[in-house]
Amino acid sequence: MSKIKKFILLFFGRYKMEKNQEIKCSVTSCKYNNSEKGKCILESIQVEPIMECETMQPDESMCASYEYVED
C-alpha cells in the first residue's frame, strides 16, 4: 500500500484506536511523554509521512504532535 493511500485511509478515520489502547513512546524530550510509564499522555497523535523517504521502515513517518519540553 502506498504512503499516500495509507495517509488517506488514516485521514478519513478507517484506522481507529479501540478504547483503552495506549500510545507507547520513549521520546523523553517530548513534553507529552510520561517517561515513568513509557507512554504518551495524549489521547491521540498525528502521524505524518517524511517526504522523499521510501525505506519501507518506521523512519518514513514521524509524530507531528511532538513538542520539545523546555527545562
MOLIN-V626157 format. One record per run of one state. SS is the DSSP state (2 for helix, 1 for strand, 0 for the rest). FROM is the first residue (numbers start at 0). LEN is the number of residues. Records with the same first field share a line. If there is no record, write none. Layout:
BEGIN
SS=FROM-LEN, FROM-LEN
END
This chain:
BEGIN
0=0-2, 11-12, 24-5, 30-2, 34-4, 40-6, 49-8, 63-4, 68-3
2=2-9, 57-3
1=23-1, 29-1, 32-2, 38-2, 46-3, 60-3, 67-1
END
